[in-house]
């Protein structure tokens, strides 16, 4: 194992400002998934810069289990087992976080040694193999070891309600099998991630927008599918009850040119059906609320594909889709698939053409991503509190320093444009890449919104400017 970093010293202040609840102004993690351009292309550094410049706050990537562990590890829970091949994933995580973007890792694809060669879309024979792999993955990115930044977000499997990603979906009589299979896999991966990195958040589902809920009438030509609503309901019936931090959904339009707000029938789940999905999840899983992560969404364009929309339509639909997500108080993430069209794929939903020419949708996406930036949080604090504690991410400083490193800052508090307090605290980076500091504010007043800014620097002179809003309750 790499050597452990220093232990963070605990600091206690009068009161903690917490993320504002529903009804407050919105913040979302907004970004991209684009594995070829971000991980494998020779110009990947420049494309990552482009994602940063488009105000992306998060990048999602797939962790291909079958690629990382092509041969069976001797010590599968140890990320340093020689069988594991992490190099391009390590580079991606470091490169994203050095640019200030958080990372989501989605585990998918069973190695042949783990399921008797059935295929990547079949579950492992022994769920313990997946637990061990998830443990190794989350240990590597737990933030405890120098040179390996903390990863905040994980999901398990991709579009598990589709046969191409998880099979079998049904038995010969048409009885659903995939929900129970997925539940075992999810439970195994969740246990490994949380044991290795308790601060990480794990999303369940990663479901496609639609499904037939019956055996395909054309075996070999059409894949077996299950609707996301029915799939989620069946997951809620698995025992023991599944634990999850968010539900991950791919609410693509059910027709390639369908508008983002077009009505569709339940139990398919597009943007139109997200409110019903939220209420159903709360009912089925006996929750008061369920965060929704939109981990894939996009529109293809023509002339790249004849089934796409025009460039102008893609721009308009991208803007409308993000605004629909913003208006839903339970949606806390929106990831567009992909940033740049790639010659290895016929899927052409990039906001940038293969040659690097931007499509109009890039100009529609970037301002909204900046406006909704989750790295500039809106926090709720009780009236009458002195020096409320503000907690903000410092992803790029964390990637350079690791946890426990001191961050020096000048903090300022404003009411509108009026400066009402200044201080110069020193904060230590927590293991999850956040810092907490007391806002320079004598006492919070009822019905007032405060803006807190922090000019930060690490001991090497790297700088970061951070903003948070405090809303009194």
C-alpha positions in Angstrom: 0.0 0.0 0.0 1.2 3.6 -0.5 2.1 5.3 2.8 -0.7 6.8 4.8 -1.2 10.6 4.8 -1.3 12.6 7.9 -4.5 12.4 10.0 -6.7 15.5 9.8 -7.1 17.4 13.1 -10.7 18.0 14.1 -11.9 21.5 14.5 -15.3 22.5 16.1 -17.1 25.8 15.5 -20.4 27.1 16.8 -22.7 25.8 14.1 -22.6 24.0 10.8 -24.3 25.4 7.7 -25.9 22.5 5.8 -27.0 22.1 2.2 -30.2 24.0 1.6 -33.3 21.9 1.3 -35.9 21.8 -1.5 -37.3 25.2 -2.4 -33.9 26.9 -2.3 -32.1 28.0 -5.4 -30.6 25.1 -7.2 -27.1 23.7 -7.4 -26.2 20.6 -9.5 -23.2 18.6 -10.5 -23.1 19.2 -14.2 -20.6 17.6 -16.6 -19.8 14.9 -19.2 -19.0 11.3 -19.8 -16.6 10.7 -22.8 -14.3 7.8 -22.2 -12.5 7.8 -25.6 -11.7 11.6 -25.5 -10.9 11.8 -21.8 -8.9 8.6 -21.4 -7.5 7.2 -24.6 -7.0 9.8 -27.2 -3.6 11.4 -27.7 -5.1 14.9 -27.2 -7.0 13.9 -24.0 -5.4 16.6 -21.9 -6.7 19.3 -24.3 -10.2 17.8 -24.3 -10.2 17.7 -20.5 -9.3 21.4 -20.6 -12.2 21.9 -22.9 -14.5 20.2 -20.4 -13.2 22.4 -17.6 -13.6 25.5 -19.8 -17.3 24.5 -20.4 -17.7 24.8 -16.6 -18.1 21.0 -16.0 -18.0 20.3 -12.3 -18.0 16.4 -12.7 -16.8 13.8 -15.2 -18.2 10.3 -15.2 -16.3 7.3 -16.6 -16.8 3.5 -16.8 -14.5 1.2 -14.8 -14.4 -1.8 -17.0 -13.8 -4.6 -14.5 -12.9 -7.0 -17.3 -10.2 -4.7 -18.5 -8.8 -3.7 -15.1 -8.6 -7.4 -14.0 -8.0 -9.4 -17.2 -6.4 -12.1 -15.0 -7.7 -13.2 -11.6 -6.0 -11.4 -8.8 -4.4 -13.4 -5.9 -5.4 -10.7 -3.4 -8.5 -9.2 -5.1 -9.3 -6.6 -2.4 -5.8 -5.2 -2.6 -5.5 -2.5 -5.3 -1.8 -3.2 -5.5 -2.3 -6.8 -6.7 -0.2 -7.2 -9.9 -3.2 -8.4 -11.8 -4.8 -5.0 -11.7 -4.2 -2.5 -14.6 -5.2 0.9 -13.3 -2.9 3.2 -15.3 -5.4 5.0 -17.6 -8.0 5.2 -14.8 -5.4 6.7 -12.4 -4.5 9.3 -15.1 -8.1 10.2 -15.7 -8.9 10.6 -12.0 -5.8 12.8 -11.3 -6.3 14.8 -14.5 -10.0 15.5 -13.8 -9.4 16.5 -10.2 -6.3 18.7 -11.0 -8.7 20.7 -13.2 -11.2 21.0 -10.3 -13.7 18.5 -11.6 -15.2 15.8 -9.4 -15.3 12.2 -10.6 -17.9 9.5 -10.8 -16.9 5.9 -11.4 -19.4 3.3 -12.8 -18.4 -0.3 -12.4 -19.4 -2.6 -15.3 -18.3 -5.7 -17.2 -17.5 -9.1 -15.6 -14.2 -10.7 -16.4 -14.3 -14.2 -18.0 -12.5 -15.7 -15.0 -15.3 -14.5 -12.7 -18.3 -16.1 -14.5 -17.0 -19.0 -16.5 -16.6 -17.0 -19.7 -20.3 -16.2 -20.1 -19.7 -12.6 -21.2 -19.2 -9.2 -19.7 -23.0 -8.7 -19.3 -23.4 -11.7 -17.0 -23.0 -11.5 -13.3 -20.1 -13.1 -11.5 -20.6 -16.6 -10.3 -19.6 -15.5 -6.8 -20.7 -12.1 -5.7 -17.7 -11.9 -3.4 -15.5 -11.3 -6.4 -17.4 -8.1 -7.1 -17.2 -7.1 -3.4 -13.4 -7.6 -3.5 -13.0 -5.6 -6.7 -15.2 -2.7 -5.4 -13.1 -2.7 -2.3 -9.9 -2.5 -4.2 -11.3 0.3 -6.4 -12.7 2.4 -3.6 -9.5 1.8 -1.5 -7.4 3.2 -4.3 -9.5 6.3 -4.5 -10.4 6.7 -0.8 -8.1 9.7 -0.3 -6.0 7.9 2.3 -3.0 7.5 0.1 -0.7 10.1 -1.4 -1.1 10.5 -5.2 -4.6 8.9 -5.4 -7.3 11.5 -5.0 -10.6 10.8 -3.3 -13.5 9.9 -5.6 -16.8 11.1 -4.3 -19.4 9.3 -6.6 -19.9 5.7 -7.6 -22.6 3.8 -9.5 -22.9 0.0 -10.1 -23.4 -1.4 -13.5 -24.7 0.4 -16.6 -28.3 0.2 -17.8 -29.0 -2.9 -15.8 -32.6 -3.1 -17.2 -31.2 -3.9 -20.7 -30.0 -7.3 -21.8 -26.9 -6.0 -23.6 -25.6 -4.8 -20.2 -27.1 -7.4 -17.9 -28.4 -10.8 -18.8 -30.6 -12.8 -18.5 -33.4 -10.4 -18.0 -36.1 -13.1 -17.9 -36.5 -16.8 -17.6 -38.0 -19.0 -20.4 -41.5 -18.3 -19.0 -41.0 -14.5 -19.0 -40.5 -14.1 -15.2 -38.1 -11.2 -14.5 -34.7 -12.3 -13.3 -32.5 -9.2 -13.7 -33.8 -7.3 -10.7 -32.7 -10.1 -8.3 -29.4 -10.5 -10.1 -28.7 -6.8 -10.0 -29.7 -6.6 -6.4 -27.0 -9.2 -5.5 -24.4 -7.4 -7.6 -25.3 -4.0 -6.3 -25.3 -5.2 -2.7 -21.9 -6.8 -3.2 -20.4 -3.6 -4.8 -22.0 -1.3 -2.3 -20.5 -3.2 0.6 -17.0 -3.0 -0.9 -17.2 0.7 -1.7 -18.6 1.7 1.7 -16.1 -0.4 3.6 -13.2 1.1 1.8 -14.4 4.7 1.5 -17.3 5.5 3.9 -17.6 9.1 2.6 -18.2 8.0 -0.9 -21.8 8.2 -2.3 -23.2 5.3 -4.2 -26.0 5.5 -6.7 -28.2 2.5 -7.7 -30.0 1.8 -10.9 -28.2 3.4 -13.9 -31.4 2.4 -15.7 -32.2 3.1 -19.3 -35.3 5.2 -20.1 -37.5 2.5 -21.5 -38.3 -1.3 -21.6 -40.9 -3.7 -22.8 -41.5 -5.7 -19.5 -41.8 -9.0 -21.4 -39.7 -11.4 -23.5 -38.7 -10.0 -26.8 -40.8 -11.3 -29.7 -37.6 -11.4 -31.9 -34.9 -13.3 -30.0 -31.5 -12.6 -31.5 -32.7 -9.4 -33.1 -34.0 -7.4 -30.2 -32.7 -7.5 -26.6 -34.8 -8.3 -23.6 -35.6 -5.2 -21.6 -37.5 -4.1 -18.5 -38.9 -0.6 -17.9 -37.0 1.5 -15.3 -40.2 2.0 -13.2 -40.9 -1.8 -13.0 -37.2 -2.6 -12.5 -37.0 -0.2 -9.6 -40.2 -1.5 -8.0 -38.9 -5.1 -8.2 -35.6 -3.9 -6.7 -37.5 -2.5 -3.7 -38.9 -6.0 -3.0 -35.5 -7.6 -2.7 -34.4 -8.6 0.8 -32.5 -7.4 2.7 -33.5 -3.9 1.7 -31.0 -2.2 -0.6 -29.2 0.9 0.6 -28.4 3.7 -1.7 -27.4 7.3 -1.7 -29.2 8.2 -4.9 -31.1 6.7 -7.8 -29.2 7.0 -11.1 -31.3 7.4 -14.3 -30.7 7.8 -18.0 -33.9 9.8 -19.0 -33.2 10.0 -22.7 -36.2 10.7 -24.9 -37.9 7.4 -26.0 -37.7 8.7 -29.6 -34.4 10.1 -30.8 -35.9 13.5 -31.9 -38.5 13.8 -29.1 -38.5 17.1 -27.1 -37.2 16.9 -23.6 -40.6 17.7 -22.0 -42.6 15.3 -24.3 -45.1 13.2 -22.3 -44.3 9.4 -22.2 -46.1 6.6 -20.6 -45.2 5.2 -17.2 -43.3 3.0 -16.4 -40.8 4.4 -18.9 -38.9 7.3 -17.3 -37.8 10.3 -19.3 -37.4 13.8 -17.9 -41.2 14.0 -18.1 -41.6 11.1 -15.6 -38.9 12.1 -13.1 -41.4 13.5 -10.5 -43.4 10.2 -10.6 -40.2 8.2 -10.3 -39.2 10.3 -7.3 -42.6 9.7 -5.5 -42.6 6.0 -6.5 -39.1 5.4 -5.1 -40.0 7.1 -1.9 -43.1 4.9 -1.6 -41.4 1.6 -2.6 -38.3 2.1 -0.5 -40.0 3.9 2.4 -37.9 7.1 2.1 -38.8 10.7 2.7 -36.8 11.8 -0.3 -34.5 10.3 -2.9 -31.8 12.2 -4.7 -31.9 11.7 -8.5 -28.7 11.6 -10.5 -29.1 12.0 -14.3 -25.9 10.1 -15.3 -26.6 10.1 -19.0 -28.5 12.4 -21.3 -28.0 13.6 -24.9 -29.2 14.3 -28.4 -27.4 13.1 -31.5 -27.0 15.5 -34.4 -27.1 15.3 -38.1 -25.4 15.2 -40.6 -23.3 13.0 -38.3 -26.3 10.6 -38.1 -29.4 10.7 -40.1 -31.5 10.0 -37.0 -30.2 13.1 -35.2 -31.6 16.6 -34.6 -30.3 19.8 -36.1 -27.5 21.7 -34.4 -30.0 24.4 -33.4 -32.4 21.8 -32.0 -29.6 20.1 -30.0 -28.7 23.5 -28.5 -32.3 24.3 -27.6 -33.0 20.8 -26.2 -29.8 20.7 -24.1 -30.8 24.0 -22.5 -34.3 22.9 -21.9 -33.3 19.6 -20.5 -30.9 21.2 -18.0 -33.6 23.7 -17.0 -36.1 20.8 -16.4 -33.6 19.1 -14.2 -32.9 22.3 -12.4 -36.6 22.8 -11.7 -36.8 19.3 -10.0 -35.7 19.8 -6.4 -34.5 16.2 -6.1 -32.1 16.2 -9.2 -28.6 16.9 -8.0 -26.6 15.8 -11.1 -26.8 16.1 -14.9 -24.2 14.4 -17.1 -24.2 14.8 -20.9 -23.0 11.9 -23.0 -20.6 12.9 -24.8 -18.4 16.0 -25.2 -16.8 15.2 -28.5 -17.9 13.0 -31.4 -15.5 10.1 -31.9 -14.6 8.0 -35.0 -14.9 4.8 -33.0 -18.6 5.3 -32.4 -21.7 6.0 -34.6 -23.2 7.8 -31.6 -22.9 11.5 -32.4 -24.2 13.5 -29.4 -21.0 15.5 -28.8 -21.2 19.2 -28.2 -18.0 19.3 -30.3 -17.4 17.7 -33.7 -14.7 15.2 -34.3 -12.4 17.9 -35.7 -12.8 20.0 -32.6 -15.3 22.5 -34.1 -17.9 23.4 -31.4 -21.6 22.8 -32.1 -24.0 25.6 -30.9 -25.0 23.4 -27.9 -21.7 24.0 -26.3 -22.5 27.7 -25.9 -25.9 26.8 -24.5 -24.4 24.2 -22.0 -21.5 26.2 -20.5 -23.5 29.2 -19.0 -26.0 26.9 -17.3 -23.2 24.7 -15.9 -21.6 27.7 -14.4 -24.9 29.0 -12.9 -25.7 25.7 -11.3 -22.1 24.8 -10.2 -22.3 22.5 -7.1 -18.8 23.6 -6.1 -20.4 26.9 -5.1 -22.9 25.6 -2.7 -26.1 27.1 -1.2 -26.2 26.3 2.5 -28.9 26.7 5.1 -28.2 28.1 8.5 -30.4 29.0 11.4 -30.9 32.6 12.4 -29.1 33.8 15.4 -25.9 31.7 14.8 -22.5 33.3 15.2 -19.8 32.4 12.7 -21.6 29.5 10.9 -19.3 26.9 9.5 -19.0 26.9 5.7 -18.0 23.7 3.9 -16.8 23.9 0.3 -14.9 21.5 -2.1 -11.3 22.3 -3.0 -10.9 19.6 -5.5 -7.8 20.9 -7.4 -6.0 21.9 -4.2 -6.7 18.5 -2.8 -5.4 16.8 -5.9 -2.1 18.6 -5.4 -1.8 18.3 -1.6 -3.8 15.4 -0.3 -5.8 15.4 2.9 -4.7 17.1 6.0 -2.9 19.8 4.1 -3.4 23.4 5.4 -5.2 25.9 3.2 -4.7 29.6 3.9 -7.5 32.0 3.1 -9.1 35.4 3.3 -12.8 34.9 3.9 -15.3 37.7 3.3 -19.1 37.9 4.0 -21.4 40.1 2.1 -25.1 41.2 2.2 -25.6 42.1 -1.4 -22.6 44.2 -2.2 -22.0 45.3 1.4 -19.0 43.8 3.1 -20.0 42.8 6.7 -17.1 40.7 7.8 -13.5 39.6 7.0 -11.2 37.0 8.5 -8.1 34.9 7.7 -8.7 31.4 8.9 -6.5 28.4 8.1 -8.4 25.2 7.3 -7.3 21.6 6.8 -8.4 19.6 3.7 -10.7 16.8 4.8 -10.3 13.3 3.4 -13.2 13.9 1.0 -11.6 17.0 -0.5 -13.6 19.7 1.3 -12.5 22.4 3.7 -14.6 23.9 6.5 -14.2 27.4 7.9 -16.2 29.8 10.1 -17.9 32.6 8.1 -16.8 36.0 9.3 -20.3 36.9 10.5 -21.2 38.1 14.0 -24.8 36.8 14.1 -27.0 35.6 11.3 -30.3 37.5 10.9 -33.6 36.0 9.9 -34.6 36.3 6.3 -31.2 37.4 5.0 -29.0 35.7 2.3 -25.3 36.1 2.8 -22.5 35.5 0.2 -19.3 34.1 1.6 -16.2 34.2 -0.5 -12.8 32.7 0.1 -9.5 33.5 -1.6 -7.5 30.3 -0.9 -4.0 29.2 -1.4 -1.9 26.1 -0.5 1.6 26.2 0.8 2.9 25.9 -2.8 1.1 29.1 -3.9 -1.7 27.3 -5.9 -4.8 29.4 -5.6 -8.6 28.9 -5.7 -11.5 31.3 -5.3 -14.6 29.8 -3.7 -18.1 31.2 -3.1 -21.0 29.9 -1.0 -24.4 31.4 -0.2 -25.9 31.2 3.3 -29.7 31.2 3.4 -31.2 31.7 6.9 -34.0 29.5 8.0 
